Amino acid sequence: MALLPACELADVVTEPAEDILVVESVLSAAVDYQIVLLHRSIADRIVRGEPNADVRIIGPRGDEHTLVGAPLGLCADGLTPKQTDSLDVRASCYINPVRGPLNVSAGSAYELRVLTADGRQLRGRTTVPGHFQLRSLPAERTGIDCSLPPNTNFPLTWSVAEGAWGYLAAMEIQGLNTALRPRGIVAPPSLVLTGAAVSRSDTTLVIPADLGLFELGEANQGILKILQNGFPAGVSVYLTIAAADRNYVNAVRGGGFNPSGNVRISSVVGDGVGAFGSIFPRRLQIAVGEDLPFPPCLPA
């Protein structure tokens, strides 16, 4: 799922005289390329970018990876006028080239260095949370991991990830339109719901009842009410649980749930503000129905 490693613009509004450089980056241990988003503070409803910057990530062995400019859509996933309050967004996106892979590892430390064309500098450091295991479930594999009876909630638990300050959950449900049509309910073919466990030791979420809190004002309330009692038969569920480091948690604390979030506590130093955090995700694919030929999600 693209939801967790992608970025959305931080809401940094300043007085007209101020011109602040903002960096947003969330390293993920499970994607092909890493993302750094650079922009200036909002002025006259324009979010200006920062092109031609020297953006580097230094790995745990001192290995340097230079990021290159890329289309904004790769950094700010699914930006809409509603998400940006109709701002004119011209932010600059930087990614590491596939030919020079940056393999982010659980438990390792990474440093961010940014030098802009006009000489501004920013630095940040993050330590990726450690490995954790989903408990009472089969090992992750390619394809469907487990099956769940319809109209059933199940408590998903996991082990503590070293260095985590919280956990994020994102769930994509596919096939809702077909599954709910017999009930006379018009549903989208796919629905994404999110949730969070807000401390290192909070390692349980009830699926699907605990997800959807952040979508209460936007999603169909009738569908959310149905999901409080479990999934309808026939849907497929793609679930991601991610351990988040301190920088990430401090960036989203008090704001809406989105991958880089409103900048609440800056985790970079130098000539600007922003967030340089990291996550370690685990994924689970669930089929919903009776007597399916997959291991059960619920313990015997």
Phi, psi and omega in degrees: 000137182280348190300312189288316182279348184282172182239153167230159189289134175287148182269085180246106181246132183232172174294154184306328184284342184272146178219094189255134174278132182237132176242140177224124180204133175232107177288141178233138181278012186220028178232162183283330179221154180258159191234138168228127179248127178241136174203168177264165177296155185291129177220126181055037178063025176241133174255095183283148179272187179223076182286164174062027176275153173267107185244122183226147172240128181256125182279180186292342179255017180083006180288131182258137179233117180271127180269150183242159179294145182213165178303144183303327181301336178286336180262319184249090188289123171067034178298134177230161176304327179294317181294326185259008181055039178061028175285155173273102188265119178233030183299158181255130182254135177230136176225160174276134182297147178299327181290347176233069190297143174249101184272101181280128186245145177300137176081359183261155181258143181225148180241140176252134175229128180234130174233116183276167182297333179264013171095003177286145182233142174224146178221147177209164181214136178221148172246120183294134177303157183281176178299151170214161184241139170283124186272155176060024180226154177295160179298148180299146179208174176283129183101199185287129182271320182200168181240153183224134175297152177298155175055044182225128169267150174220141179280116177267122180240155179213163179282161180289134176266125180300130178087356180282144174249358179174175182225142180247148178229136175225131185230123174254123180253120180252143178091016181295324182299317179289319184292327185261353181301319179299339178271001181077021182255127176273118184231155175289156178295334181220140180222131178252127177237150184230164178198178182206148168247120200264016174213163182299326185267356179274096190237038177218135170225139176272122184255125003263002192300326184277355181256150181110357181301321184281351180254010186302326182274354187239320185282161177298119185293329177295321178292318178298323178295319177299317184290343174298338181255007179119177181274147172287155181298143173097352180273159172247140186237129177245111188245134175237127171247127183233129171281133185244142180280176182300317182299318179295311182299318178294331180287326184260349183301125178088355181244185177290161179276108169207160196304323175250340168070174173291134183287106181262311176233115183292137178247018174238158179235161180115218188268055179167191181225176175146194184230131172230094184238190182204155177224155170236111186261153167235144186237152182216133175248128187238134170257138184247123179166176180268139172054046178275150185276050180226156177302144180287141174290324180280136177297150181294000000 
